[in-house]
Every structure is written in structure tokens, then in C-alpha cells.
Amino acid sequence: MKKIVPFKKDIEFDSNIAEISSISLEHTLKLKEENLVSGEFIISGTYKMTEASVNVDSFEYKLPFDISIDKKYDTKNIDVDINDFYYEVINNEILSISIEVVLDGLEEKPEEEEEIRMTEEKIETLEDREEVEKEEDTKTVSTVEENSEEVNREEDNTVKSIFEGLDENERYAVYKVHIVTENDTTESIVSEYGVTRDDLEAYNDLSDLKIGDKLIIPSHED
């Protein structure tokens, strides 16, 4: 079972944002309990305060991200990754971040059934010596199903998800955004970031690149 978990955050800058020159996403999510993951996204990059400026300023923001999974799911085979990451600048002062986290490998636990069996009970009644003896009355109670109770999902300024596949030490997944310029080609972008064409195609549509297109450049740091 696969699920997409959206995360959105508006980051207000202290200065004017004319252009985002570069931006990257890092996340450090760690499984702390069977159904709880806690960590944060780290958004960093550079920007220009005016379009005519030749200088760039850097920024970095850490966004808490907690994930709680319903106990009806088995999390031992869960795989978590970034499905999509995009941003926009609002009114030259707010950087709006949108991240889609994909949860793959979720499995529902089977419902537990419990059978309760009671022994047959025979009741003999003699009302009168002249009355005919009544037949034994047998009652059998069997097969009572008990359904597991679903635990309500709690929210405390959190978004829900699981991150398995991490070592005990933290591991970072880094995604950079490249804005296509006039002289860019697929080969030049691959060479610039040290990735393969397959890496790019896993996150982007390379069939019709245009100036201004935003490409997600994946890389991993263990």
C-alpha cells in the first residue's frame, strides 16, 4: 500500500525576495518507536534582494516534521521518500514550501478473531409428576468475533508518516532545484551535478525542456 503525505509551510523573510537563486531540501527523519517518526526538513539556498543585484544572500530554515502511523498498520517494511518538492515566492516576502512524502510498503494487520465457547447446558424441568418430561434445552454460544479498535490519530502541529530504511545514524537525502537557462542541455546539467540521466528522469520529464523549467536534482549523503 502506498500513500502520499503532503506538507506545506510558508516562510516569511525579513528582507525582499526578488529571485531564488538556488534551493535545496534535506530531511532527517528517524524511527523512534514502532509507529512514530520524528525529524525535520532543512530548507537552504541563496536569493537576490533585487533583480539587478549581482550579490546573493543565503538562507536556512529548519521545519519540524513528526509522523504518527495508525497502529492497525504493520511498519516493518515501510519505505519513505520524497515524491515531490516545489516552492513559490509570494509578494516578494514569503517563500511557500510544498513537499510530498511518499509512504510505500504499508500493510494492514489482520483482524484478530477470538472464539468463545461455552459448554452445553442441559436444563431439566419437572413441573408435575403427571406432566411429560420436557426435552433437554441446549444452548451453545460460539464464535464471537472481536474486532481490533483503531487508535485515533493525534495531531500536535504534525504531519503523519514512517521512515524505515535509515541506519541508526542519521542519513540525509538532498534534493536541489535547477532552473533551466538558455544554454542548458540535458548533458550539461548531468555533468554539472554529477548525476546520471536516469537520476534526472526519475524525478523530471526531460522530453521537452524549456527555459525557466525547474528540475529536481537528487543526491544522497550517507
N, C-alpha and C positions, 0 to 999 in steps of 0.2 A: 504494500500500500504506500502511495506517495502523496504527500501533502505540501502545499506551498503556504508559508507563513510570511505575511507582509510586515514590514517595519518602516515607519515614516517618522522623520524628525525635522523640524525647522530650526536652523542655527542662525541666530542673529549676530551679525558682525558689528564691531564698534566703528568701522570705517566703511567708506563707499566701496562697492564691488563693481568695477567696470567689466572685468573679464576674469574667469577662472583659467589660469594658465595650465595647471596640472592638478590632478586629484587622485588619491589612492585610498583604498579601503583595506583595513586589516581587522581581523577579529580573533579574539582569544576566548573561546567557549570551552568549558571543561565540565565533564560529567561528575557531579559531586555526590549524587545519590542515584538510585535506580531510575527515578523519574524526575530528576531535577538537573538542569544545566544552568550554569551561571558564568557570565563573562561580559565582554564589552566590545563594541565596534570602535575602531580608531580611524577617524577621517582626517587626512592631512593633505597638504598640497601648497600651491602658490597661486597668487592672484594679483591683478593690477587694480590700483585705485582709480586710475583714469585711462581712457583708451589711448591717449597719446603718450602715456608713460612708458619708458624703456626699462624701468625698475619693477621688480616684483617683490611682494611680501609673502611670507609663509604663514600657514595656519595649521593648527592641530586641535581636534576635539575628540573627547572620549565619551561614548554614548553607552550607558548601561543596557544590558540585554539579558533578561532572565527567561528561562524556558521551563515550563512545567507540563508534564505529559500525564494524561489521564491514566490511572493505574490499570485500566482494562487493556492497555497496550503492552505488549512484550517489547522491550527496548534493546535486547541483546544484539540484534542485527541492524540497528539503526545506523544510517549514514547521512551526514548533514553536509550541505554545500551551499554556496551562493548561486542562486538561479539567475538573478539579475540585479544590477546596481545602476541607478541613474540619478541625476540631480538637475536642478534648475535654480537660477538666480531670480529672486522676486524683489522688485522695486530697488534694485541695486544695494540691498542691505541684508537680505535673508538668503541663506543657502539652504534650499529644501532638499533633503536626502530621502531617497526611497530605496529600500533593499528588500529583495525577495529571498527568503531562506527556504531551501527545499529539504524536506524530510523524507528519506527513502528507506524502505525496509520495515515500516511499522507493521506489526502483526497483532491482531486481536487475540486475547487469551480466550480459550474455550470456556463456555459456561460450565460451572460446577453443578453437578446433579447429586442429590443425596436422597437415597431411598430410606424411608422409614416404614418398617414393617411391624405390625402388631400381631400377636398370636390370636388364633381363632378363639372366640369366647362363646361358650355354649350356655344358654340360659334355659333352665327347665322350670316350668311353672305348673303347679298343681293347684288349681282353684278348688276343685271339689273331687271327692273320690268318685263321683258319678260322671264327671266330665272326662272327655277323652284327652289323654296326654298330648300336649302340644309338641310339635316338632322343634328340634333344636334350632335356635336362631343364631346364625353365624355372621359375624361382621368381620370384614377384612379391610384394613386400610393399608394401601400400598402406594408406592411411587409418588412421593411428594417432592416436586422439584423446587429447589431453592436457587433463585437467580442471584448472581453477584450484583452488589449495589455499585452504581457508578459514583465515583467521587467527584463532587462539583469542582470545576476549575476555578482556582483562586487567581485574582489579579491584584498586583500591587505595583502599578506603573511598569508592567512587564509585558513581553510578547512571548507566546508559547512555542517551544521547540526542544530536540535532543541532539546531543553532539557525541557520536561514538566514532571511533577510529582515531582518536587522539592518543598519543602516548601519555604517560604520567607527567612528563614535562610539557610545557605549553608549546604549541606549534602554531605558526602564523600562516594564513592564506592571504596573499596580497593581490589586489586587482587594481590595475592602473587604467585610466581613461585617456585614449589618444584621439585628438581631434584632427581629422584628415585635412591636409593642406594641398595646395595646387600641385606640388611636385611629388607628392606621396604615391608610392605604388605598394602593392602587397609585399613585394620582395624587399623594398626599403624599410618597411615597418617591421617585418620579420627580423631583418638584420639589426635594426636599431635596438630592439628589445631582447634579442637573443632567444626568440621563441620559434616554434615551427608553424608552418601554415595550418597544420591540423589543430594546433592550440588555438589559433585565431578563429578557425571555422567552428570550433566547439562553442564559441560564445557570440559569434558575429556572422552576418550574412555578407560574404565577400563578392557576391555576384555582380554588384553594381555600386562600387564605391563612388561617393561624391564629396566634393569639398564641404567641410562642415560636419560630415558624419562623425559620430562618436564610436570608437571601438574599445571594447573591454580587453585589456591585455593581462592574461593570468600569469602568475608566477607563484612559487611556493618556497617558503623558508622553513626548514625543519628546526 
